[in-house]
Amino acid sequence: MIETEYIQPETIDASSIKNVESTFINLHRYLKQNDYKGWEYDDLLASKPVNTLTFNSLWLKIAAVQVAKRSPINLRPLLRVPKLHSTKAFGFITKGYLLHDLYTGDEKYRADALQSLEWLLKNACKGYSGYCWGNDFDFASRAGFFPKEIPTIVWTSHIQEAFEMAYQSTGDSRYLDVVHSVADFIVNDLDRIEDKSGFCFAYAPGINFPIHNSNLLGMAAVLRSYKYSRNAEYLEIAKRSCNWSVTRQNIDGSWYYGDKPMLHWIDNYHTGYNLDCLSTAYEIAGDGFLDEKVIESTYSYWIKNLFDQDMAPRFYNTSSYPRDIQATAQAIETFCKMSVKYPDALAKAVDVFNWASGNMLQKNGSFAYRIYKSGKRNNLEAIHWGQATMLSSMGHILYYSKLKHK
């Protein structure tokens, strides 16, 4: 994804960029002070007492996760949920640091980025065809039960992007080897939901749900490998995966989360994931792979239906609340990437950041998890779902603000 030249976006006020950089530095300090460990909004099953009391019942596990997710009081200290390192967090942290270095040119955070990658290499899931990563705790939702350390296509693809950025930034072939290895995992170890339109990659080994963002993230990961290997088989696999989701895009340009009635909702950050993946596909494989109108219709719907007038990200297309830090961070990152095609998109990224810094930034440099319709804030300092994703998003603003005219 690292570019050297593109269409220059409209001028961004220098004070706005200075605010982004100072906020980036303060969040970096917060992360270092906490040894990159933290809680997560969905981590309650990391508590041994909670796990015992759910009696192996999926519905009780789902209920426990939801209680912790929605509670305005942080129950984790009381329930002995440990603060953990996070594979997901280190992937986004790496992206943020590498992009900041490209912005400044002084490699100030490169050592932190490369240490994060080394941690990821040591903490990958074992027993699969290639590198892959999952959660550091059990998780349960209506999509099923996800045991600790089972690899998911979502986080594996996000982390692969960080390794590709490291390869582009350093030239170290070890990182490119990881890019190819991740694609091998996705191609060889994940089931596929197939029909005449193509197929959908499974969310995780043995967990087969027809979900668009996870399928497209898998597609993008396979294409990143193809970009360097020119493996025609992988191009065809990616094409069939892409076709499956594209044929199910809604007429108005929107995307349901998944292809079952129980998965028929439309939200901000999953739409952002889809946009990023479709843009990656078009950049790597071009018109013959994907009609650019798919990207254009998605982007148009996203802007018109998933942001309020002040650029506060709406959570759902039907509701502004809860205001969510992940939706905010992903909106910033997606707007930055879309500025390659839409020159005014970077200004929109800055507008979203300004909203976030005015409403969700905390005195210690971290970002709050959510704001509810009542006005109450959940100040949980989620390590991935907030801190890492915001660091990455700020790195994107800094990097894309510095790119040159063609």
ZASE-734698 format. One record per residue (C-alpha): x, y, z. Coordinates in nm, 4 decimals. Layout:
N
<atom <X; Y; Z>>
...
end
This chain:
406
<atom <0.0000; 0.0000; 0.0000>>
<atom <0.2988; 0.2343; 0.0381>>
<atom <0.2946; 0.4745; -0.2564>>
<atom <0.5593; 0.7208; -0.3690>>
<atom <0.3447; 0.9541; -0.5800>>
<atom <-0.0226; 1.0253; -0.6299>>
<atom <-0.2703; 1.3054; -0.6879>>
<atom <-0.2090; 1.5652; -0.4188>>
<atom <-0.5118; 1.6139; -0.1921>>
<atom <-0.6465; 1.9562; -0.1150>>
<atom <-0.4248; 2.1458; 0.1258>>
<atom <-0.4572; 2.0452; 0.4898>>
<atom <-0.4117; 2.3142; 0.7525>>
<atom <-0.0649; 2.2860; 0.9100>>
<atom <-0.2065; 2.3204; 1.2612>>
<atom <-0.4275; 2.0163; 1.2017>>
<atom <-0.1268; 1.8049; 1.1033>>
<atom <0.0636; 1.9335; 1.4069>>
<atom <-0.2272; 1.8262; 1.6277>>
<atom <-0.2254; 1.4797; 1.4699>>
<atom <0.1464; 1.4438; 1.5289>>
<atom <0.1339; 1.5563; 1.8930>>
<atom <-0.1588; 1.3212; 1.9589>>
<atom <0.0354; 1.0383; 1.7938>>
<atom <0.3346; 1.1040; 2.0230>>
<atom <0.1172; 1.1110; 2.3360>>
<atom <-0.0532; 0.7844; 2.2409>>
<atom <0.2878; 0.6287; 2.1711>>
<atom <0.3976; 0.7267; 2.5221>>
<atom <0.0812; 0.5768; 2.6691>>
<atom <0.1443; 0.2488; 2.4860>>
<atom <0.5094; 0.2343; 2.5975>>
<atom <0.4179; 0.3087; 2.9591>>
<atom <0.1752; 0.0168; 2.9530>>
<atom <0.4198; -0.2188; 2.7782>>
<atom <0.1685; -0.2418; 2.4897>>
<atom <-0.0664; -0.4417; 2.7142>>
<atom <-0.4311; -0.3725; 2.7816>>
<atom <-0.7875; -0.4919; 2.8063>>
<atom <-1.0273; -0.5350; 2.5164>>
<atom <-1.4022; -0.4742; 2.4965>>
<atom <-1.4674; -0.8452; 2.4274>>
<atom <-1.2131; -1.0091; 2.6594>>
<atom <-1.4271; -1.1141; 2.9574>>
<atom <-1.3777; -1.4846; 2.8827>>
<atom <-1.0105; -1.4340; 2.9705>>
<atom <-1.1375; -1.4384; 3.3304>>
<atom <-1.1082; -1.7836; 3.4861>>
<atom <-1.4060; -1.7254; 3.7202>>
<atom <-1.6253; -1.6141; 3.4293>>
<atom <-1.5225; -1.9106; 3.2167>>
<atom <-1.6098; -2.1456; 3.5010>>
<atom <-1.9507; -1.9860; 3.5585>>
<atom <-2.0528; -2.0072; 3.1905>>
<atom <-2.0510; -2.3903; 3.2151>>
<atom <-1.9427; -2.4372; 2.8500>>
<atom <-2.2718; -2.2800; 2.7347>>
<atom <-2.2366; -2.0713; 2.4176>>
<atom <-2.5292; -1.8499; 2.5188>>
<atom <-2.3877; -1.7827; 2.8646>>
<atom <-2.0498; -1.7014; 2.7078>>
<atom <-2.2170; -1.4615; 2.4622>>
<atom <-2.4061; -1.3020; 2.7511>>
<atom <-2.0840; -1.2550; 2.9499>>
<atom <-1.9087; -1.0871; 2.6578>>
<atom <-2.2082; -0.8591; 2.5983>>
<atom <-2.2356; -0.7591; 2.9649>>
<atom <-1.8716; -0.6486; 2.9717>>
<atom <-1.9092; -0.4801; 2.6328>>
<atom <-2.2081; -0.2698; 2.7384>>
<atom <-2.1328; -0.2020; 3.1035>>
<atom <-2.0358; 0.1612; 3.1778>>
<atom <-1.8358; 0.0241; 3.4719>>
<atom <-1.5142; -0.1623; 3.3975>>
<atom <-1.5718; -0.5054; 3.5511>>
<atom <-1.2366; -0.6504; 3.4464>>
<atom <-1.0310; -0.5783; 3.7612>>
<atom <-1.3053; -0.7286; 3.9796>>
<atom <-1.3331; -1.0380; 3.7582>>
<atom <-0.9542; -1.0798; 3.7295>>
<atom <-0.9271; -1.0279; 3.3551>>
<atom <-0.5541; -0.9864; 3.2846>>
<atom <-0.4114; -0.7142; 3.0645>>
<atom <-0.2587; -0.8861; 2.7631>>
<atom <-0.0461; -0.8239; 2.4595>>
<atom <-0.2520; -0.8424; 2.1422>>
<atom <-0.1645; -0.9783; 1.7999>>
<atom <-0.4245; -0.7472; 1.6466>>
<atom <-0.2840; -0.4475; 1.8301>>
<atom <0.0745; -0.5118; 1.7221>>
<atom <-0.0336; -0.5323; 1.3581>>
<atom <-0.1891; -0.1855; 1.3695>>
<atom <0.0866; -0.0435; 1.5896>>
<atom <0.3430; -0.1551; 1.3328>>
<atom <0.1531; 0.0224; 1.0550>>
<atom <0.1319; 0.3422; 1.2580>>
<atom <0.5022; 0.3471; 1.3376>>
<atom <0.6168; 0.2676; 0.9831>>
<atom <0.3936; 0.5361; 0.8344>>
<atom <0.5179; 0.7936; 1.0856>>
<atom <0.8759; 0.7124; 0.9862>>
<atom <0.7917; 0.7571; 0.6189>>
<atom <0.6322; 1.0913; 0.7051>>
<atom <0.9322; 1.2251; 0.8980>>
<atom <1.2113; 1.0344; 0.7247>>
<atom <1.4010; 0.9963; 1.0536>>
<atom <1.3133; 0.6310; 1.1364>>
<atom <1.2306; 0.7388; 1.4919>>
<atom <0.9856; 0.4556; 1.5552>>
<atom <1.1330; 0.1892; 1.3291>>
<atom <1.2826; -0.0120; 1.6163>>
<atom <0.9417; -0.0225; 1.7866>>
<atom <0.7794; -0.1377; 1.4622>>
<atom <1.0323; -0.4134; 1.4003>>
<atom <1.0114; -0.5338; 1.7627>>
<atom <0.6351; -0.5622; 1.7170>>
<atom <0.6879; -0.7760; 1.4073>>
<atom <0.9314; -1.0028; 1.5898>>
<atom <0.6741; -1.0511; 1.8651>>
<atom <0.4153; -1.1420; 1.6012>>
<atom <0.6481; -1.3974; 1.4432>>
<atom <0.7007; -1.5646; 1.7803>>
<atom <0.3310; -1.5590; 1.8699>>
<atom <0.1730; -1.6860; 1.5495>>
<atom <-0.0695; -1.9798; 1.5696>>
<atom <0.0916; -2.3208; 1.5250>>
<atom <0.0024; -2.6183; 1.3076>>
<atom <-0.1108; -2.4426; 0.9883>>
<atom <0.0222; -2.4082; 0.6334>>
<atom <0.1450; -2.0557; 0.6919>>
<atom <0.1640; -1.7674; 0.9349>>
<atom <-0.1689; -1.6764; 1.0960>>
<atom <-0.2945; -1.5100; 1.4124>>
<atom <-0.5972; -1.5046; 1.6405>>
<atom <-0.7178; -1.3664; 1.9719>>
<atom <-0.5337; -1.4019; 2.2997>>
<atom <-0.8574; -1.5007; 2.4764>>
<atom <-1.1732; -1.7000; 2.4080>>
<atom <-1.4524; -1.5092; 2.2369>>
<atom <-1.8226; -1.5818; 2.1774>>
<atom <-2.0813; -1.4113; 1.9575>>
<atom <-2.3852; -1.5056; 1.7502>>
<atom <-2.1346; -1.6188; 1.4856>>
<atom <-2.0190; -1.8900; 1.7271>>
<atom <-1.7457; -1.9696; 1.9785>>
<atom <-1.3872; -1.8755; 1.8915>>
<atom <-1.1346; -2.0499; 2.1152>>
<atom <-0.8207; -1.8716; 2.2224>>
<atom <-0.5521; -1.8638; 1.9522>>
<atom <-0.7658; -2.0025; 1.6708>>
<atom <-0.6526; -1.7968; 1.3697>>
<atom <-0.9029; -1.5688; 1.1987>>
<atom <-0.8811; -1.4474; 0.8417>>
<atom <-0.9557; -1.0914; 0.9550>>
<atom <-0.6664; -1.0327; 1.1910>>
<atom <-0.4301; -1.2430; 0.9812>>
<atom <-0.4939; -1.0252; 0.6763>>
<atom <-0.4519; -0.7008; 0.8718>>
<atom <-0.1241; -0.8259; 1.0166>>
<atom <-0.0034; -0.9399; 0.6740>>
<atom <-0.0480; -0.5812; 0.5516>>
<atom <0.1899; -0.4665; 0.8260>>
<atom <0.4511; -0.7199; 0.7119>>
<atom <0.4155; -0.6048; 0.3514>>
<atom <0.4669; -0.2449; 0.4619>>
<atom <0.7780; -0.3518; 0.6534>>
<atom <0.9127; -0.5248; 0.3407>>
<atom <0.8471; -0.2156; 0.1286>>
<atom <1.0068; 0.0066; 0.3919>>
<atom <1.3148; -0.2050; 0.4741>>
<atom <1.3648; -0.4399; 0.1775>>
<atom <1.4073; -0.7310; 0.4201>>
<atom <1.2959; -1.0436; 0.2325>>
<atom <1.1936; -1.2144; 0.5588>>
<atom <0.8895; -0.9911; 0.5701>>
<atom <0.7960; -1.0749; 0.2120>>
<atom <0.8210; -1.4435; 0.3030>>
<atom <0.5543; -1.3810; 0.5676>>
<atom <0.3291; -1.2147; 0.3077>>
<atom <0.3448; -1.5310; 0.0948>>
<atom <0.3103; -1.7584; 0.3976>>
<atom <-0.0137; -1.5866; 0.5064>>
<atom <-0.1599; -1.6397; 0.1601>>
<atom <-0.0704; -2.0089; 0.1861>>
<atom <-0.2647; -2.0332; 0.5119>>
<atom <-0.5710; -1.8700; 0.3597>>
<atom <-0.5639; -2.0829; 0.0454>>
<atom <-0.4840; -2.4161; 0.2105>>
<atom <-0.6351; -2.4101; 0.5602>>
<atom <-0.9693; -2.2324; 0.5269>>
<atom <-1.2906; -2.3903; 0.4019>>
<atom <-1.4866; -2.2226; 0.1225>>
<atom <-1.8596; -2.1625; 0.0808>>
<atom <-1.8991; -2.2153; -0.2942>>
<atom <-2.1662; -2.1560; -0.5560>>
<atom <-2.1784; -2.0553; -0.9226>>
<atom <-2.0761; -1.6961; -0.8412>>
<atom <-1.7496; -1.7997; -0.6757>>
<atom <-1.6764; -1.8714; -0.3104>>
<atom <-1.6495; -1.7137; 0.0320>>
<atom <-1.3490; -1.7890; 0.2528>>
<atom <-1.4333; -1.9229; 0.5981>>
<atom <-1.3842; -1.6824; 0.8883>>
<atom <-1.1540; -1.9266; 1.0684>>
<atom <-1.0663; -2.2969; 1.0444>>
<atom <-1.3915; -2.4850; 1.1014>>
<atom <-1.5987; -2.1668; 1.1348>>
<atom <-1.7836; -2.1174; 0.8074>>
<atom <-1.9870; -1.7987; 0.8051>>
<atom <-2.0643; -1.6069; 0.4818>>
<atom <-1.9203; -1.2697; 0.5858>>
<atom <-1.8177; -1.0121; 0.3267>>
<atom <-1.5425; -0.8189; 0.5034>>
<atom <-1.3598; -1.1339; 0.6116>>
<atom <-1.3921; -1.2839; 0.2639>>
<atom <-1.2592; -0.9667; 0.1005>>
<atom <-0.9767; -0.9386; 0.3531>>
<atom <-0.8770; -1.2928; 0.2554>>
<atom <-0.8973; -1.1965; -0.1106>>
<atom <-0.6725; -0.8942; -0.0512>>
<atom <-0.4187; -1.1072; 0.1364>>
<atom <-0.3955; -1.3562; -0.1505>>
<atom <-0.3523; -1.0690; -0.3969>>
<atom <-0.0674; -0.9190; -0.1929>>
<atom <0.1193; -1.2443; -0.2413>>
<atom <0.0275; -1.2538; -0.6120>>
<atom <0.1657; -0.9026; -0.6575>>
<atom <0.5166; -1.0335; -0.5943>>
<atom <0.4933; -1.3997; -0.7027>>
<atom <0.2652; -1.3564; -1.0098>>
<atom <0.1168; -1.6935; -0.9156>>
<atom <-0.1718; -1.7317; -1.1651>>
<atom <-0.3505; -1.9841; -0.9418>>
<atom <-0.3637; -1.7338; -0.6573>>
<atom <-0.4973; -1.4655; -0.8910>>
<atom <-0.7807; -1.6956; -0.9963>>
<atom <-0.8578; -1.7872; -0.6337>>
<atom <-0.8729; -1.4189; -0.5417>>
<atom <-1.0962; -1.3472; -0.8412>>
<atom <-1.3517; -1.6098; -0.7409>>
<atom <-1.3529; -1.4832; -0.3823>>
<atom <-1.4066; -1.1263; -0.5006>>
<atom <-1.6858; -1.2277; -0.7393>>
<atom <-1.8775; -1.4015; -0.4609>>
<atom <-1.9036; -1.0821; -0.2564>>
<atom <-1.9405; -0.8352; -0.5442>>
<atom <-2.2422; -1.0218; -0.6824>>
<atom <-2.4067; -0.9740; -0.3416>>
<atom <-2.3496; -0.6007; -0.3075>>
<atom <-2.6782; -0.4170; -0.2549>>
<atom <-2.8147; -0.2064; -0.5423>>
<atom <-2.7640; 0.1192; -0.3498>>
<atom <-2.3916; 0.0465; -0.3010>>
<atom <-2.4247; -0.0771; 0.0568>>
<atom <-2.3019; -0.4074; 0.1964>>
<atom <-2.4657; -0.6309; 0.4504>>
<atom <-2.2241; -0.7688; 0.7064>>
<atom <-2.2971; -1.1204; 0.5801>>
<atom <-2.5110; -1.3296; 0.3493>>
<atom <-2.7640; -1.4665; 0.5981>>
<atom <-3.0716; -1.2895; 0.7400>>
<atom <-2.9147; -1.2902; 1.0871>>
<atom <-2.6160; -1.1034; 0.9381>>
<atom <-2.8144; -0.8388; 0.7500>>
<atom <-2.6966; -0.5170; 0.9059>>
<atom <-2.4886; -0.2348; 0.7583>>
<atom <-2.2218; -0.0676; 0.9686>>
<atom <-1.9422; 0.1811; 0.9216>>
<atom <-1.6156; 0.0053; 0.9884>>
<atom <-1.6960; -0.3183; 0.8046>>
<atom <-1.7907; -0.1070; 0.5035>>
<atom <-1.4509; 0.0609; 0.5475>>
<atom <-1.2788; -0.2778; 0.5429>>
<atom <-1.4633; -0.3626; 0.2216>>
<atom <-1.3561; -0.0360; 0.0592>>
<atom <-0.9923; -0.0909; 0.1541>>
<atom <-0.9947; -0.4439; 0.0144>>
<atom <-1.1700; -0.3514; -0.3093>>
<atom <-0.9248; -0.0656; -0.3607>>
<atom <-0.6324; -0.3016; -0.3000>>
<atom <-0.7756; -0.5451; -0.5536>>
<atom <-0.8178; -0.2762; -0.8172>>
<atom <-0.4680; -0.1386; -0.7534>>
<atom <-0.3055; -0.4824; -0.7908>>
<atom <-0.5206; -0.6507; -1.0559>>
<atom <-0.6984; -0.3689; -1.2419>>
<atom <-1.0155; -0.3466; -1.4521>>
<atom <-1.0080; -0.7070; -1.5663>>
<atom <-1.0385; -0.8182; -1.2068>>
<atom <-1.2887; -0.5674; -1.0652>>
<atom <-1.5173; -0.3021; -1.2118>>
<atom <-1.4140; 0.0304; -1.0568>>
<atom <-1.7826; 0.1241; -1.0284>>
<atom <-1.8096; -0.1203; -0.7367>>
<atom <-1.5632; 0.0953; -0.5420>>
<atom <-1.7330; 0.4166; -0.6465>>
<atom <-2.0807; 0.3029; -0.5424>>
<atom <-1.9520; 0.1724; -0.2082>>
<atom <-1.7664; 0.4973; -0.1353>>
<atom <-2.0699; 0.7070; -0.2301>>
<atom <-2.3008; 0.5082; -0.0028>>
<atom <-2.0490; 0.5119; 0.2832>>
<atom <-2.0090; 0.8900; 0.2824>>
<atom <-2.3778; 0.9670; 0.2462>>
<atom <-2.5162; 0.7193; 0.4988>>
<atom <-2.2521; 0.6437; 0.7615>>
<atom <-2.1415; 0.9906; 0.8788>>
<atom <-2.3235; 1.2778; 1.0450>>
<atom <-2.2800; 1.6387; 0.9303>>
<atom <-1.9911; 1.6995; 1.1721>>
<atom <-1.8171; 1.3871; 1.0278>>
<atom <-1.8823; 1.1880; 1.3443>>
<atom <-1.8931; 0.8256; 1.2234>>
<atom <-2.2343; 0.6638; 1.2576>>
<atom <-2.2169; 0.3077; 1.3864>>
<atom <-2.5019; 0.1731; 1.1713>>
<atom <-2.6702; 0.3186; 0.8664>>
<atom <-2.9842; 0.3441; 1.0809>>
<atom <-2.8263; 0.4866; 1.3975>>
<atom <-2.5486; 0.7260; 1.4955>>
<atom <-2.4925; 0.5532; 1.8281>>
<atom <-2.2931; 0.4153; 1.9840>>
<atom <-2.0029; 0.6348; 1.8787>>
<atom <-1.7280; 0.3770; 1.8560>>
<atom <-1.3517; 0.4294; 1.8447>>
<atom <-1.2923; 0.1405; 1.6032>>
<atom <-1.5447; 0.2858; 1.3582>>
<atom <-1.3680; 0.6205; 1.3975>>
<atom <-1.0163; 0.4875; 1.3438>>
<atom <-1.1179; 0.2781; 1.0440>>
<atom <-1.2970; 0.5760; 0.8863>>
<atom <-0.9776; 0.7824; 0.9108>>
<atom <-0.7654; 0.5049; 0.7589>>
<atom <-1.0108; 0.4409; 0.4755>>
<atom <-1.0460; 0.8094; 0.3889>>
<atom <-0.6662; 0.8352; 0.3715>>
<atom <-0.6425; 0.5400; 0.1348>>
<atom <-0.9316; 0.6699; -0.0770>>
<atom <-0.7556; 1.0066; -0.1151>>
<atom <-0.5542; 0.8431; -0.3930>>
<atom <-0.8766; 0.8491; -0.5975>>
<atom <-1.0728; 1.1287; -0.4271>>
<atom <-0.8492; 1.4321; -0.3480>>
<atom <-1.0925; 1.5706; -0.0861>>
<atom <-1.0925; 1.2469; 0.1146>>
<atom <-0.7851; 1.3387; 0.3199>>
<atom <-0.9614; 1.6490; 0.4495>>
<atom <-1.2486; 1.4240; 0.5544>>
<atom <-1.0006; 1.2005; 0.7405>>
<atom <-0.8761; 1.5066; 0.9289>>
<atom <-1.2357; 1.6093; 1.0058>>
<atom <-1.3022; 1.2665; 1.1584>>
<atom <-0.9802; 1.2889; 1.3579>>
<atom <-1.0754; 1.6344; 1.4851>>
<atom <-1.4105; 1.4988; 1.5984>>
<atom <-1.2399; 1.2079; 1.7755>>
<atom <-0.9807; 1.4248; 1.9487>>
<atom <-1.2556; 1.6580; 2.0673>>
<atom <-1.4886; 1.3852; 2.1930>>
<atom <-1.2986; 1.0617; 2.2685>>
<atom <-0.9416; 1.1616; 2.3551>>
<atom <-0.8537; 1.1215; 2.7249>>
<atom <-0.6043; 1.3098; 2.9421>>
<atom <-0.3559; 1.0207; 2.9515>>
<atom <-0.3283; 1.0150; 2.5702>>
<atom <-0.5572; 0.7160; 2.5146>>
<atom <-0.8974; 0.7085; 2.3451>>
<atom <-1.2262; 0.6062; 2.5067>>
<atom <-1.4087; 0.3012; 2.3746>>
<atom <-1.7614; 0.4373; 2.3186>>
<atom <-2.0087; 0.7208; 2.3655>>
<atom <-2.3748; 0.6275; 2.4048>>
<atom <-2.6909; 0.8111; 2.3012>>
<atom <-2.7434; 0.9163; 2.6627>>
<atom <-2.4147; 1.1051; 2.6464>>
<atom <-2.2382; 0.8644; 2.8824>>
<atom <-1.8891; 0.7540; 2.7852>>
<atom <-1.7326; 0.4127; 2.8272>>
<atom <-1.3728; 0.5080; 2.9031>>
<atom <-1.2289; 0.1600; 2.8584>>
<atom <-0.8817; 0.1967; 2.7052>>
<atom <-0.9099; -0.0974; 2.4660>>
<atom <-0.5602; -0.1893; 2.3477>>
<atom <-0.6506; -0.2945; 1.9940>>
<atom <-1.0048; -0.1578; 1.9645>>
<atom <-0.8979; 0.2018; 2.0033>>
<atom <-0.5342; 0.2594; 2.0886>>
<atom <-0.3623; 0.0559; 1.8160>>
<atom <-0.6164; 0.1411; 1.5466>>
<atom <-0.5973; 0.5136; 1.6273>>
<atom <-0.2170; 0.5055; 1.6175>>
<atom <-0.2411; 0.3476; 1.2729>>
<atom <-0.5014; 0.5995; 1.1565>>
<atom <-0.2887; 0.8947; 1.2657>>
<atom <0.0105; 0.7433; 1.0871>>
<atom <-0.2025; 0.7295; 0.7738>>
<atom <-0.2944; 1.0994; 0.7985>>
<atom <0.0681; 1.2004; 0.8439>>
<atom <0.1918; 0.9823; 0.5588>>
<atom <-0.0762; 1.0738; 0.3067>>
<atom <-0.0410; 1.4448; 0.3859>>
<atom <0.3218; 1.4286; 0.2692>>
<atom <0.2847; 1.2528; -0.0663>>
<atom <0.3871; 1.4393; -0.3793>>
<atom <0.2157; 1.5317; -0.7030>>
<atom <0.2491; 1.2982; -0.9984>>
end
